[in-house]
Every structure is written in C-alpha cells, then in structure tokens.
Amino acid sequence: MINENSLVIYKGKPAIVKDKSDGKITIVLPNKEQVKVRDKDIELLHPGPVKNFDEIGITNQFDSSVNEQIKEAWELLLDDITSHHLKELASLIYNEYTPAAAFAVYSLLQDGLYFSGTIEAIIPRAKNEVESEEKKRNDKLRESDERSQFLDKIKTCLKKPDTQIFLHNDTNIEDSRKLDLRFMQDVEALAFGKTEKSRTMKELGLSETCESAHSLLLKSGFWTTATNPHPSRFGLSFNSADIKPDVPNTLCEEERSNLCHLLAFAIDSPWSCDPDDALSIEALDGDDFSGDCALYVHVADPASSIVFDSKVEKDARERGATLYLPEGAVRMLSDDFIQMYALGLAEKSLALTFKMTINKQGAVTAVDVFPSIIKVRRITYEEADKQIDNADSQDAKTLRVLYELSQRIFKRRREHGAVNIELPDVHITINNNQVKVEPLTQFRSASLVRDCMIAAGEGAGSWAAARSITFPYISQETEMQGKILPDTPGFADSWQLRKCMRPRCISTKPGCHQGLGLDIYSQVTSPLRRYTDLLAHLQLRAFLRGETPLNTDEVAARLGYSEAAAAAVNHAERASNNHWLMVYLCDKKDSVWEAVVLGNAGNRTHVVIPLLALETQVSLQKSVQPNENVQLVLKSVNIPKGEAVFVHQQPHHNTNKT
C-alpha cells in the first residue's frame, strides 16, 4: 500500500508521496513540482518515510561502472531460475533495504547491464549478453574519448591559422587519418551536399552549410584544394556511362548514302576527343557558290544503336548531358559509342546527314535527312582560320566557301533580330594538380561552325514539323523591342544584350527562337553529349525506318526528366569551373589584372576580366564608361564560397600587369 512519504516511481523518475486525499495522490518531483496522480500511474519503490530527495542520492544516481558487490550479486543469481523483488536484491547487494538502496537498485535495473525485468520480478541477464553489452559500452566510451580528442584537435586548428592537423611529418599520418575519418564523414557528407546536418559541425559551433564544411575540411588539411565538391552537390556522378550499345555495329550493311566523295570537315578545339559533327558543301549551279548551295551537316549517329526504353536510353536520360569538368569528361554515353560514332576517329564514319539547300539570302529552302557514310578530316579552329585566309588548296577553298555561306546564314538571321553575344571565355585544365587557364580566341571558324549547326537545327525542326513528328523544339523570347543592336559590340554591349535574354523553352510545340532570329529551331548536332539531341535523332531514326515515333506525351515526359538532369549538369559545370578558377588564383594575391567595365549598379561597377572570363563587382576610384579598361588588384580568394575579391588599382601604383 502506498502511504504518505513513500518513495515511488512516476514515468521512470523518483517521486515522493506528499498527500493522499479526495481519492487522489499528490506527489513531489525532484524539480519540486507537485502532480496529482492515480494509483495506477505510480509504482512503489520503498514505503519510506522519505522527507527529501537527498536521502536517496538523487543528485548522485547509479553509475554504469558497477562495483564488485553488484557483480557478485549478479554471478550469485545467474543459476537461479526464479525472479526476485527489488527489496531482495537491495538486501543482497547493500545488506539493507533503505530508500537509497531501493533507488540504487532501481537505477541498476534501468541501466540494464546485469539485470532486467520489473520491480516485482528482477532476473539476471545471461553471461554472454552481459559480456556483449560491456564490450559495446567500452567501445562507446573509447569512441567518446577519441571523439573528444579529435574535437580538441580541430578546435586547436581553428584557433591557429597555420595549423593543419592532417598534414604533418608523422609516420602514422594514415592511421591517424583513418581514425579521424569517422568523425569527419558527416562533415564531408555536408560538404558534398549529401546531407543538411552535421553533428561535428554543430559540436564545434560552426554553421551547418556546404561552404562551412568545405572550409573546415580545407582548414584542417583533410581536403586539399584538388577536391571539387560541386558535381556531388548537384547529385551527379564522377563515373562515365559504361553501358554497351543495344545494337551491334553492323551498320555497314544498312542502306546508307555514300558521301565519301565530299570533303567533310570536323572543326573543333584541339582538346576535343568526341567530335560529333562535320560539314560539307556543294554548289547547286555549276561551280558558282554565290548562288544556291547544298550545306551538309553530318552528325554522329549513336541513335542507330539505341532502342527506346533500353538501359542505354534510360541512363542517358537520367544523365541529361555529358558533364565536362576541368578534371575530365563524365560521359552520357559509354566509350563504345565514342569509338563507334565519333566522326573522324576511323577512316570512314557513320553519320545522320542533314542536307539543306541555302539560297542567296541565307535561308533554308529545302531539307533532306538520311543516314550516310563519310570521310572526315579533323582540324582545329586555328588551322581552319589559316586556311580560310590562304585559300591555296582544295581544302582551303572549301573552307572559304563554307565560311562565306555561314556569313550569309548569319546575315539573314541578324536581319530577323538574332542576338550575337560575345563575352570572354576560357578553357581550364588540370595536370598533376596544376591548374591551367587559357583564354579562348574568337576564331572565325568557330562562328562558321555555329551558324551551320544553327542551320541544321532550323532544317531538322522544319523537316520534322512537316511530317508531324513529335520533336523537341526550342524557343526563346527576348526583351529587345526598341533596342538598337550594335554591329561590333564590345563586352559591355554583349553584357547588356545577355540581360535581355529570357530562359529558353523546350517543348513538343514549335515556337519562335527570337535570340537566333528563327521561326523554328531544334538542336540535333550533339547526340553523343546531349540527351535532347539524342532524343531528336531517335525520333528521326524511327520515322526513317518506317516505325512509329514516340507520341507527344512520351516525348514531353522524357524532356521534362532529362532537362532537369541537364540543368544540374550545367550548374555543376559552372560551379566546377569557378572552383578551379579560385584554386588558380589562390596563390596570386596582389596580382594585377586588366578588366573591362560592363556597367554600373549604384556605387558598384560590373566588370569582366578577359584573361579569366571572370565577372565581378568592384568599387572604382573614378568615373568610368562601359567598355573602358581598368586595373584591378586581387586581394583575397575564398575557395569554399567561390569568391575572389578585387580592388581598383590606385593610379600611383606601378605593379606589373598579369
């Protein structure tokens, strides 16, 4: 029976019965709170009398490190098949049944190492269970001690700017690193964007953000600047596709137009290793290339080896596009496709050819699409430019007429409101952890390729629309009304034009692409590296084989899925390039850079540094005009935030320009 001043258990905690009246029991909790309860809400631990919690050692509860008396009692009862009341166990261990002993045994029961059960029926745990539990507790205690030591090391590192705990001349560095890896895994996961929480960051009092985690990993030396976390933050893999083609390469048996008599040029950057388009031209009026011409855009033909809803097609859809990083390419299609279909890697190449008739005004007046066999000559933009200037061979003459035709195409688009944006660009490569940044030259042959590829996109779109093939069309609106387009825009003019461009829209319905000056447009020239281009080829291929292409709903679903993936690829590429640009700059403090003014925003000025293709904002010491050159000094670089801070070079400084 429970009386006043009895010691009871309420919701797993000790309580003292204060009063019994009106059919209710009033108890006092250790925090002095009084609660009215029923008999069934509490368990009797000791009849008392207990005046206060000091009598039972509430402030000094049972410690999990048991003493010899407890262990002896456990061993004594191991072979006893009967259960025991808490009172019996208290008497056995402490030789008395006092409130303090009762509460100590209850705490022992709650601890659960040696005993289990209830107050009325306590039994000893089996020996193997106790040994297993002891091992777990010892491991946990050791882990806690090691974690505490690890956190102390990190705190020391944070207090001393030049201290890196993982990078020192210690023969046991790898063993130490492996031990500490346990406690840095959640930090690494946060830095990679795989989680939003980090126990370690929280215990260190640091903000739980990707940037803060990245900063800690660099500061501690656990990461070097060579770690690029950005693809992972966008959920992307660093592993290229490895699924083999659905259909073996027996395509030489397929009926293809033999175009090996045509000069076909694949013009690209010297580092390109997956050429997917080439160009040919024929005059349709004798040898007069000033009249109607046949422009051939030959495109790699991987779609001929891919089946809808196969593993290859689904994987490409999930990837959205090839991820091009300074570290290397993460391919949308496996190397088997590159070897089979990249143009110019073998003596003869298999292609899907888009033949377009271009009139004197640069308009596409007729289109044909068919599979072909071609011979491709691979040349760089620089080599093509030299041949355009010195048309002293048949190759050079062909390149010259291709360039003139592309100018005709561009002029026509320009007359229809096309916007030409030319801002600095760079190529970033990594070699032995050394970052190389190369400004890209604006070659005329690059514009040649661009305008011919755009013509192919216009021709393919109109050809598909005329045959009611569901197709991925691209449209874009601009805010150019009332604006005068500069004939030779500087960087500032291109920057302003870019601000007028709205995001492109891709759908199954044709629409105007105002940015390109076209009434209809699609992209079909990169099926090895863009899923939407591959999807367009799959639709064309199905039609050419006499099969039924995918319907509108099926194409729209694929576009929605792949475009989300492609957007992640684009974001990861930009963030990765910026990361490596910051790595490149991190040891160049106080270097001076030439910048071009783009525009003003309050007391800040937008500028671009052409040698870095880096746009930033600075406060200038003088009034400047768009396209004016200014000199900037690099003051600091923050790799985790992807930020470089520049200040205006004072006129009296005489630092060498970078």
C-alpha positions as CSV (number, residue, x, y, z in Angstrom):
1,M,0.0,0.0,0.0
2,I,1.2,3.5,-0.9
3,N,1.3,5.9,2.0
4,E,2.5,9.5,2.5
5,N,6.3,10.0,2.3
6,S,6.6,6.8,0.3
7,L,9.2,6.7,-2.5
8,V,7.5,5.9,-5.8
9,I,8.4,5.9,-9.5
10,Y,6.4,8.1,-11.8
11,K,7.1,8.0,-15.5
12,G,10.5,6.3,-14.8
13,K,11.5,9.1,-12.4
14,P,11.6,9.1,-8.5
15,A,8.8,10.9,-6.6
16,I,7.7,11.3,-3.0
17,V,4.1,10.9,-2.0
18,K,3.1,14.2,-0.4
19,D,-0.6,13.8,0.3
20,K,-3.5,11.3,-0.1
21,S,-6.9,12.8,0.0
22,D,-10.0,13.2,-2.2
23,G,-9.2,9.9,-3.9
24,K,-6.1,11.5,-5.5
25,I,-2.4,11.1,-4.7
26,T,-0.2,14.2,-4.7
27,I,3.5,13.6,-5.4
28,V,6.5,15.8,-5.4
29,L,9.1,15.5,-8.3
30,P,12.8,16.2,-8.0
31,N,12.2,19.7,-9.5
32,K,9.7,20.4,-6.7
33,E,6.8,20.3,-9.0
34,Q,3.6,18.7,-7.4
35,V,1.5,16.4,-9.5
36,K,-1.8,14.7,-8.7
37,V,-1.9,11.1,-9.9
38,R,-3.8,7.8,-9.6
39,D,-2.6,4.6,-8.0
40,K,-2.0,3.0,-11.4
41,D,0.2,5.9,-12.5
42,I,2.9,5.1,-10.0
43,E,5.0,2.2,-8.6
44,L,6.0,1.7,-5.0
45,L,9.8,1.7,-4.6
46,H,10.0,2.0,-0.8
47,P,7.3,2.6,1.9
48,G,9.5,5.4,3.5
49,P,9.4,7.6,5.2
50,V,11.3,9.8,2.8
51,K,11.5,13.5,3.6
52,N,13.5,14.7,0.6
53,F,15.5,13.5,-2.4
54,D,18.9,14.0,-0.7
55,E,18.1,10.8,1.3
56,I,18.1,8.7,-1.8
57,G,21.1,10.3,-3.5
58,I,19.0,11.7,-6.4
59,T,21.9,14.1,-7.3
60,N,24.3,11.2,-7.4
61,Q,22.5,8.5,-9.3
62,F,23.7,5.0,-10.1
63,D,26.9,5.0,-12.2
64,S,27.1,2.4,-15.1
65,S,30.6,1.4,-13.9
66,V,29.3,-1.3,-11.4
67,N,31.2,-2.2,-8.2
68,E,32.2,-5.7,-7.1
69,Q,29.1,-6.1,-4.9
70,I,26.8,-5.7,-7.8
71,K,28.8,-8.1,-9.9
72,E,29.0,-10.7,-7.1
73,A,25.2,-10.5,-6.7
74,W,24.7,-11.0,-10.4
75,E,27.0,-14.0,-10.5
76,L,25.3,-15.5,-7.5
77,L,21.9,-15.2,-9.1
78,L,22.9,-16.4,-12.6
79,D,21.9,-20.0,-11.9
80,D,18.7,-19.1,-10.1
81,I,15.7,-19.6,-12.3
82,T,13.4,-17.6,-10.0
83,S,12.8,-13.9,-10.2
84,H,13.4,-11.6,-7.2
85,H,11.7,-8.5,-5.8
86,L,13.7,-5.3,-5.8
87,K,13.7,-5.5,-2.0
88,E,15.5,-8.8,-2.1
89,L,18.2,-7.5,-4.5
90,A,18.7,-4.4,-2.4
91,S,19.3,-6.5,0.7
92,L,21.6,-8.8,-1.2
93,I,23.8,-6.0,-2.6
94,Y,23.6,-3.4,0.1
95,N,22.7,-5.6,3.1
96,E,19.8,-3.3,3.8
97,Y,16.5,-2.2,2.2
98,T,16.6,1.6,2.6
99,P,15.2,4.3,0.3
100,A,18.7,4.9,-1.0
101,A,19.4,1.2,-1.6
102,A,16.0,0.8,-3.3
103,F,16.6,3.7,-5.6
104,A,20.1,2.4,-6.4
105,V,18.8,-1.0,-7.3
106,Y,16.1,0.6,-9.4
107,S,18.7,2.6,-11.2
108,L,20.7,-0.6,-11.7
109,L,17.6,-2.2,-13.2
110,Q,17.1,0.8,-15.6
111,D,20.7,0.6,-16.6
112,G,20.1,-2.9,-17.8
113,L,23.6,-4.2,-17.8
114,Y,23.3,-7.0,-15.2
115,F,19.6,-7.2,-14.6
116,S,16.3,-6.9,-16.4
117,G,12.6,-7.2,-15.5
118,T,10.3,-5.2,-13.2
119,I,10.4,-4.0,-9.6
120,E,8.4,-7.1,-8.6
121,A,10.3,-9.6,-10.8
122,I,14.0,-8.9,-11.4
123,I,16.2,-11.6,-13.2
124,P,19.9,-11.6,-14.0
125,R,20.9,-11.3,-17.7
126,A,22.8,-14.2,-19.3
127,K,26.6,-14.1,-19.2
128,N,27.0,-13.7,-23.0
129,E,24.5,-10.8,-23.0
130,V,26.4,-9.0,-20.3
131,E,29.8,-9.5,-22.0
132,S,28.4,-8.3,-25.3
133,E,26.8,-5.2,-23.6
134,E,30.1,-4.5,-21.7
135,K,32.0,-4.6,-24.9
136,K,29.6,-2.2,-26.6
137,R,29.8,0.2,-23.7
138,N,33.5,0.1,-23.5
139,D,33.7,0.7,-27.3
140,K,31.3,3.6,-26.9
141,L,33.3,5.0,-24.1
142,R,36.5,4.7,-26.1
143,E,34.8,6.3,-29.1
144,S,33.6,9.1,-26.9
145,D,37.2,9.7,-25.6
146,E,38.6,9.6,-29.1
147,R,35.9,12.0,-30.4
148,S,36.7,14.4,-27.6
149,Q,40.4,14.3,-28.5
150,F,39.5,14.8,-32.2
151,L,37.3,17.8,-31.4
152,D,40.1,19.3,-29.3
153,K,42.5,18.9,-32.3
154,I,40.0,20.6,-34.6
155,K,39.5,23.5,-32.1
156,T,43.3,24.0,-31.9
157,C,43.4,24.0,-35.7
158,L,40.7,26.7,-35.9
159,K,42.5,28.9,-33.3
160,K,45.8,28.7,-35.1
161,P,45.6,29.9,-38.7
162,D,48.7,27.9,-39.8
163,T,47.8,24.6,-38.2
164,Q,46.6,21.7,-40.3
165,I,46.0,18.6,-38.2
166,F,46.2,16.1,-41.1
167,L,49.2,17.4,-43.0
168,H,52.4,16.9,-41.0
169,N,55.5,14.8,-40.9
170,D,54.1,11.9,-39.0
171,T,54.9,8.4,-39.9
172,N,51.5,7.4,-38.6
173,I,49.6,10.0,-40.5
174,E,47.5,7.5,-42.5
175,D,46.5,5.6,-39.3
176,S,45.6,8.9,-37.6
177,R,43.6,10.0,-40.7
178,K,41.7,6.7,-40.8
179,L,40.7,7.1,-37.2
180,D,39.6,10.7,-37.6
181,L,37.8,9.9,-40.8
182,R,34.9,8.5,-38.6
183,F,34.3,12.0,-37.2
184,M,34.8,13.8,-40.5
185,Q,32.4,11.7,-42.5
186,D,29.4,13.8,-41.6
187,V,31.4,17.0,-42.4
188,E,32.3,15.5,-45.8
189,A,28.7,14.5,-46.5
190,L,27.6,18.0,-45.7
191,A,30.3,19.5,-48.0
192,F,29.2,17.1,-50.8
193,G,25.6,18.2,-50.3
194,K,24.5,14.7,-49.3
195,T,23.0,15.8,-46.0
196,E,21.9,19.0,-44.4
197,K,23.1,18.2,-40.9
198,S,26.5,17.5,-39.2
199,R,27.0,16.5,-35.6
200,T,30.6,17.5,-35.8
201,M,29.9,21.0,-37.2
202,K,27.2,21.5,-34.6
203,E,29.5,20.4,-31.7
204,L,32.2,22.8,-33.0
205,G,29.7,25.7,-33.1
206,L,30.0,26.0,-36.8
207,S,27.2,26.7,-39.3
208,E,25.9,23.5,-41.0
209,T,26.3,24.7,-44.6
210,C,28.2,23.2,-47.5
211,E,30.6,26.1,-47.6
212,S,31.4,26.0,-43.9
213,A,32.0,22.3,-44.1
214,H,34.2,22.8,-47.1
215,S,36.1,25.5,-45.3
216,L,36.7,23.2,-42.3
217,L,37.9,20.3,-44.5
218,L,40.4,22.7,-46.2
219,K,41.5,24.3,-43.0
220,S,42.1,21.0,-41.2
221,G,44.0,19.6,-44.2
222,F,41.6,16.8,-44.5
223,W,40.8,18.0,-48.1
224,T,43.1,19.8,-50.5
225,T,42.0,22.4,-53.0
226,A,42.0,19.5,-55.5
227,T,38.7,18.3,-54.1
228,N,35.9,19.6,-56.2
229,P,32.6,19.0,-54.3
230,H,30.2,20.7,-56.8
231,P,29.1,17.8,-59.0
232,S,28.2,15.8,-55.9
233,R,26.2,18.8,-54.6
234,F,24.0,18.5,-57.7
235,G,23.6,14.8,-57.3
236,L,26.0,13.9,-60.2
237,S,28.4,11.0,-60.5
238,F,32.1,11.3,-61.5
239,N,31.8,8.0,-63.4
240,S,31.0,7.9,-67.1
241,A,28.3,5.7,-68.6
242,D,29.5,2.2,-69.2
243,I,26.5,0.5,-70.8
244,K,27.2,-1.0,-74.2
245,P,25.1,-0.2,-77.3
246,D,21.8,-2.0,-77.7
247,V,22.6,-2.9,-81.4
248,P,26.0,-4.2,-82.5
249,N,27.9,-2.2,-85.1
250,T,26.6,-4.0,-88.2
251,L,25.6,-0.7,-89.7
252,C,27.8,-1.0,-92.8
253,E,25.1,-3.4,-94.0
254,E,22.4,-0.7,-93.5
255,E,21.5,1.2,-96.6
256,R,23.4,4.5,-96.3
257,S,24.2,7.2,-98.8
258,N,27.9,7.1,-99.7
259,L,29.2,10.7,-99.4
260,C,32.9,9.9,-99.2
261,H,33.4,12.0,-102.3
262,L,32.6,15.1,-100.4
263,L,35.2,17.0,-98.3
264,A,33.8,16.8,-94.7
265,F,35.5,18.9,-92.0
266,A,35.1,18.3,-88.3
267,I,36.3,21.6,-86.9
268,D,36.8,21.8,-83.2
269,S,39.1,22.7,-80.3
270,P,42.5,20.8,-80.1
271,W,41.4,19.1,-76.9
272,S,38.1,17.7,-78.3
273,C,38.0,13.9,-78.3
274,D,34.4,13.3,-79.1
275,P,33.7,15.1,-82.5
276,D,30.1,14.8,-83.3
277,D,29.5,17.0,-86.3
278,A,31.2,17.7,-89.7
279,L,30.5,20.0,-92.6
280,S,30.4,19.6,-96.4
281,I,29.2,21.9,-99.2
282,E,28.2,21.6,-102.8
283,A,27.3,24.3,-105.4
284,L,23.9,23.7,-107.0
285,D,24.6,25.9,-110.0
286,G,27.8,24.5,-111.5
287,D,30.8,25.8,-109.6
288,D,29.0,29.0,-108.5
289,F,28.9,29.0,-104.7
290,S,27.4,32.5,-104.7
291,G,24.0,31.0,-105.6
292,D,22.0,28.2,-104.1
293,C,24.2,25.8,-102.2
294,A,23.8,22.4,-100.5
295,L,25.0,22.5,-97.0
296,Y,25.6,19.1,-95.4
297,V,25.8,18.9,-91.7
298,H,26.9,15.3,-90.8
299,V,26.1,14.3,-87.2
300,A,27.3,11.3,-85.2
301,D,24.7,8.5,-85.4
302,P,24.6,6.7,-82.0
303,A,20.8,6.6,-82.2
304,S,21.2,3.8,-84.8
305,S,22.4,1.6,-81.9
306,I,19.9,2.6,-79.3
307,V,16.4,1.3,-78.5
308,F,13.7,3.3,-76.7
309,D,13.5,2.5,-73.0
310,S,16.6,0.4,-73.1
311,K,19.2,0.7,-70.3
312,V,21.3,2.9,-72.6
313,E,18.5,5.3,-73.3
314,K,17.3,5.4,-69.7
315,D,20.8,6.1,-68.4
316,A,21.4,8.8,-70.9
317,R,18.0,10.3,-70.0
318,E,19.0,10.3,-66.3
319,R,22.3,12.0,-67.0
320,G,20.8,14.6,-69.3
321,A,24.2,15.5,-70.9
322,T,27.9,14.8,-70.7
323,L,29.5,16.6,-67.7
324,Y,32.6,18.5,-68.9
325,L,34.9,19.2,-66.0
326,P,38.5,20.5,-65.9
327,E,39.3,17.1,-64.4
328,G,37.8,15.4,-67.5
329,A,34.6,14.4,-69.1
330,V,31.9,12.3,-67.4
331,R,30.1,10.9,-70.5
332,M,26.4,10.5,-71.1
333,L,27.2,7.5,-73.5
334,S,29.9,5.0,-73.0
335,D,33.3,5.0,-74.7
336,D,31.9,2.2,-77.0
337,F,29.7,4.9,-78.6
338,I,32.6,7.3,-79.0
339,Q,34.7,4.7,-80.7
340,M,31.8,3.7,-83.0
341,Y,30.3,7.0,-83.9
342,A,32.5,10.0,-83.1
343,L,33.4,11.5,-86.5
344,G,36.9,11.2,-87.9
345,L,38.2,8.6,-85.5
346,A,38.2,6.0,-88.2
347,E,38.9,6.1,-92.0
348,K,35.1,6.2,-92.6
349,S,32.4,7.4,-90.3
350,L,28.7,6.7,-89.9
351,A,26.5,9.7,-89.7
352,L,23.0,11.0,-89.9
353,T,23.2,13.8,-92.5
354,F,21.1,16.9,-92.7
355,K,21.3,18.3,-96.3
356,M,19.9,21.8,-96.6
357,T,19.5,24.0,-99.6
358,I,20.6,27.5,-98.7
359,N,19.6,30.3,-101.1
360,K,21.4,33.6,-101.8
361,Q,19.7,35.3,-98.9
362,G,20.9,32.6,-96.4
363,A,17.5,31.0,-95.9
364,V,16.9,27.2,-95.7
365,T,14.6,26.4,-98.6
366,A,14.8,22.6,-98.7
367,V,15.8,19.8,-96.2
368,D,16.6,16.2,-96.5
369,V,17.6,13.8,-93.7
370,F,19.3,10.4,-94.3
371,P,22.0,8.0,-92.9
372,S,25.3,8.3,-94.6
373,I,28.9,7.1,-94.8
374,I,31.5,9.9,-94.9
375,K,35.3,10.6,-94.7
376,V,36.1,13.2,-92.1
377,R,39.1,15.5,-91.8
378,R,39.6,16.8,-88.3
379,I,41.1,20.2,-88.0
380,T,41.3,22.8,-85.2
381,Y,39.7,26.3,-85.3
382,E,43.1,27.8,-85.6
383,E,44.0,25.6,-88.6
384,A,40.7,26.4,-90.3
385,D,41.2,30.1,-89.9
386,K,44.6,29.9,-91.5
387,Q,43.1,28.0,-94.5
388,I,40.2,30.4,-94.8
389,D,42.8,33.3,-95.1
390,N,45.0,31.4,-97.5
391,A,42.7,29.5,-99.9
392,D,45.5,27.9,-101.9
393,S,44.3,24.3,-101.8
394,Q,41.1,22.5,-102.4
395,D,40.6,22.0,-98.6
396,A,41.2,25.7,-98.1
397,K,38.8,26.7,-100.9
398,T,36.1,24.5,-99.4
399,L,36.6,26.1,-96.0
400,R,36.4,29.6,-97.5
401,V,33.1,28.9,-99.3
402,L,31.7,27.3,-96.1
403,Y,32.7,30.4,-94.2
404,E,31.1,32.7,-96.8
405,L,27.9,30.6,-96.7
406,S,27.9,30.8,-92.9
407,Q,28.1,34.6,-93.1
408,R,25.2,34.6,-95.5
409,I,23.2,32.5,-93.0
410,F,24.2,34.8,-90.1
411,K,23.3,37.9,-92.0
412,R,19.8,36.6,-92.7
413,R,19.3,35.7,-89.0
414,R,20.6,39.1,-88.0
415,E,18.1,40.8,-90.2
416,H,15.4,38.8,-88.3
417,G,16.6,40.1,-84.9
418,A,19.2,37.5,-83.9
419,V,21.3,38.5,-81.0
420,N,25.1,37.8,-81.1
421,I,26.7,37.8,-77.6
422,E,30.4,37.6,-77.4
423,L,31.9,37.6,-73.9
424,P,35.3,36.2,-72.9
425,D,35.7,32.5,-72.3
426,V,38.5,30.3,-71.0
427,H,39.5,26.7,-71.1
428,I,40.5,25.3,-67.7
429,T,42.6,22.1,-67.4
430,I,44.2,20.2,-64.5
431,N,47.5,18.5,-64.9
432,N,49.3,17.0,-61.8
433,N,47.1,19.2,-59.7
434,Q,48.3,22.3,-61.5
435,V,45.5,24.5,-62.9
436,K,45.9,26.0,-66.4
437,V,43.6,28.8,-67.6
438,E,43.7,29.5,-71.3
439,P,41.7,32.4,-72.8
440,L,39.8,31.2,-75.8
441,T,40.4,33.0,-79.1
442,Q,37.4,34.1,-81.1
443,F,38.1,32.2,-84.3
444,R,36.1,33.0,-87.4
445,S,35.8,29.2,-88.0
446,A,34.0,28.9,-84.6
447,S,31.3,31.2,-85.9
448,L,31.3,29.2,-89.2
449,V,30.5,26.0,-87.2
450,R,28.0,27.8,-85.0
451,D,25.9,29.2,-87.9
452,C,26.0,25.9,-89.8
453,M,24.9,24.0,-86.7
454,I,22.1,26.5,-86.2
455,A,21.0,26.0,-89.8
456,A,20.9,22.3,-89.1
457,G,18.7,22.9,-86.1
458,E,16.3,25.0,-88.2
459,G,16.3,22.4,-91.0
460,A,15.7,19.5,-88.7
461,G,12.9,21.2,-86.9
462,S,11.1,22.2,-90.1
463,W,11.6,18.7,-91.6
464,A,10.1,17.1,-88.5
465,A,7.2,19.5,-88.3
466,A,6.3,19.0,-92.0
467,R,6.0,15.3,-91.2
468,S,4.1,15.7,-87.9
469,I,6.9,14.0,-86.0
470,T,6.8,14.8,-82.3
471,F,10.1,16.6,-81.7
472,P,12.0,18.6,-79.1
473,Y,11.7,22.2,-80.3
474,I,13.5,25.1,-78.6
475,S,12.1,28.6,-78.4
476,Q,13.2,31.8,-76.7
477,E,11.7,35.2,-76.2
478,T,13.8,38.4,-75.8
479,E,13.2,41.9,-74.5
480,M,14.8,43.6,-77.5
481,Q,12.0,45.8,-78.6
482,G,13.2,49.3,-79.1
483,K,16.8,48.4,-78.6
484,I,19.4,49.0,-81.3
485,L,21.8,46.1,-81.9
486,P,25.4,47.2,-82.2
487,D,27.2,46.0,-85.3
488,T,30.5,45.4,-83.5
489,P,29.6,45.1,-79.8
490,G,32.1,45.3,-77.1
491,F,31.9,43.3,-73.9
492,A,29.6,45.8,-72.3
493,D,27.2,45.7,-75.2
494,S,27.1,41.9,-75.1
495,W,26.5,42.0,-71.4
496,Q,23.5,44.3,-71.9
497,L,22.2,42.0,-74.6
498,R,22.5,39.0,-72.4
499,K,20.4,40.7,-69.7
500,C,17.6,41.0,-72.3
501,M,17.5,37.2,-73.0
502,R,14.8,35.2,-71.3
503,P,15.3,31.5,-70.5
504,R,14.9,29.2,-73.4
505,C,11.8,26.9,-73.6
506,I,11.9,23.3,-74.8
507,S,8.7,21.6,-75.7
508,T,7.0,19.4,-78.3
509,K,5.4,22.5,-80.0
510,P,7.4,24.6,-82.4
511,G,7.9,28.3,-81.5
512,C,10.0,31.3,-82.5
513,H,13.5,31.5,-81.2
514,Q,14.0,35.3,-81.1
515,G,17.5,35.1,-79.9
516,L,18.5,33.2,-83.0
517,G,16.2,35.0,-85.3
518,L,14.4,31.8,-86.4
519,D,10.7,30.8,-86.6
520,I,11.5,27.2,-85.8
521,Y,14.5,25.6,-84.1
522,S,15.8,22.4,-82.6
523,Q,19.2,21.0,-81.5
524,V,20.4,17.9,-83.3
525,T,24.1,18.2,-83.7
526,S,25.3,16.7,-80.4
527,P,23.6,13.3,-79.8
528,L,26.8,12.0,-78.2
529,R,26.7,14.5,-75.4
530,R,23.1,16.0,-75.1
531,Y,20.1,13.8,-74.4
532,T,17.6,16.1,-76.1
533,D,19.7,15.9,-79.3
534,L,19.8,12.1,-79.0
535,L,16.0,12.0,-78.5
536,A,15.5,14.0,-81.6
537,H,17.7,11.5,-83.5
538,L,15.8,8.6,-82.1
539,Q,12.5,10.2,-83.4
540,L,14.0,10.8,-86.8
541,R,15.5,7.3,-86.9
542,A,12.2,5.7,-86.0
543,F,10.4,7.7,-88.8
544,L,13.1,6.8,-91.4
545,R,12.8,3.1,-90.6
546,G,9.1,3.3,-91.1
547,E,8.3,2.8,-87.4
548,T,6.0,4.9,-85.2
549,P,8.0,7.6,-83.3
550,L,7.1,8.4,-79.7
551,N,3.9,10.3,-79.1
552,T,3.6,13.8,-77.6
553,D,3.1,12.6,-74.0
554,E,6.1,10.2,-74.2
555,V,8.4,12.8,-75.6
556,A,7.2,15.5,-73.2
557,A,7.8,13.2,-70.2
558,R,11.4,12.5,-71.4
559,L,12.1,16.1,-72.0
560,G,10.9,17.1,-68.5
561,Y,13.1,14.4,-66.9
562,S,16.2,15.0,-69.0
563,E,16.1,18.8,-68.9
564,A,16.1,18.7,-65.1
565,A,19.2,16.5,-65.2
566,A,20.8,18.7,-67.9
567,A,20.2,21.8,-65.8
568,A,22.1,20.1,-62.9
569,V,25.0,19.3,-65.3
570,N,25.1,23.0,-66.4
571,H,25.1,24.2,-62.8
572,A,27.8,21.7,-61.8
573,E,30.0,22.7,-64.8
574,R,29.8,26.4,-64.0
575,A,30.4,25.8,-60.3
576,S,33.3,23.5,-61.0
577,N,35.0,25.9,-63.4
578,N,34.6,28.6,-60.9
579,H,36.1,26.3,-58.2
580,W,39.2,25.7,-60.2
581,L,39.5,29.3,-61.2
582,M,39.6,30.1,-57.4
583,V,42.2,27.4,-56.9
584,Y,44.2,29.0,-59.8
585,L,44.0,32.4,-58.1
586,C,44.6,31.4,-54.5
587,D,48.4,31.9,-54.6
588,K,48.2,35.1,-56.7
589,K,47.4,37.6,-54.0
590,D,48.2,41.2,-55.0
591,S,48.5,40.3,-58.7
592,V,47.1,43.0,-61.1
593,W,44.5,42.2,-63.8
594,E,43.1,44.1,-66.7
595,A,39.4,44.4,-66.6
596,V,36.7,45.8,-68.9
597,V,33.8,47.8,-67.5
598,L,30.4,46.3,-68.2
599,G,28.0,48.7,-66.4
600,N,27.2,50.4,-63.1
601,A,24.9,49.4,-60.2
602,G,24.8,52.1,-57.5
603,N,28.3,52.6,-56.1
604,R,29.4,49.2,-57.5
605,T,30.7,48.6,-61.1
606,H,30.3,45.4,-63.0
607,V,33.5,44.3,-64.8
608,V,34.9,41.3,-66.6
609,I,38.5,40.2,-66.5
610,P,39.0,38.7,-70.0
611,L,42.1,36.6,-69.1
612,L,39.9,34.8,-66.6
613,A,36.5,35.2,-68.1
614,L,35.5,36.3,-64.6
615,E,32.7,38.7,-64.0
616,T,32.7,40.5,-60.7
617,Q,31.8,43.8,-59.0
618,V,34.2,46.4,-57.6
619,S,34.2,50.0,-56.2
620,L,36.1,52.2,-58.6
621,Q,38.1,55.3,-57.6
622,K,37.0,57.2,-60.7
623,S,34.1,57.6,-63.1
624,V,34.2,55.1,-65.9
625,Q,32.3,54.3,-69.1
626,P,31.2,50.9,-70.5
627,N,34.0,49.1,-72.3
628,E,36.6,51.2,-70.6
629,N,39.7,49.3,-69.3
630,V,40.6,49.4,-65.6
631,Q,43.2,47.7,-63.5
632,L,42.3,45.5,-60.5
633,V,44.3,44.0,-57.7
634,L,43.4,40.6,-56.3
635,K,43.1,40.9,-52.5
636,S,41.7,37.6,-51.4
637,V,40.2,34.3,-52.5
638,N,37.7,32.2,-50.7
639,I,37.5,28.7,-52.4
640,P,34.6,27.3,-50.4
641,K,32.5,30.4,-51.3
642,G,33.8,30.6,-54.8
643,E,34.7,34.3,-54.4
644,A,37.6,36.4,-55.4
645,V,37.8,40.0,-54.1
646,F,39.4,42.6,-56.3
647,V,40.1,46.3,-55.6
648,H,40.7,49.1,-58.0
649,Q,44.4,49.7,-58.8
650,Q,45.4,53.1,-57.5
651,P,46.9,55.3,-60.2
652,H,50.2,55.8,-58.4
653,H,50.8,52.0,-58.1
654,N,53.3,50.7,-60.6
655,T,52.7,46.9,-60.3
656,N,53.3,44.8,-63.3
657,K,50.1,43.7,-65.0
658,T,49.2,40.0,-65.1
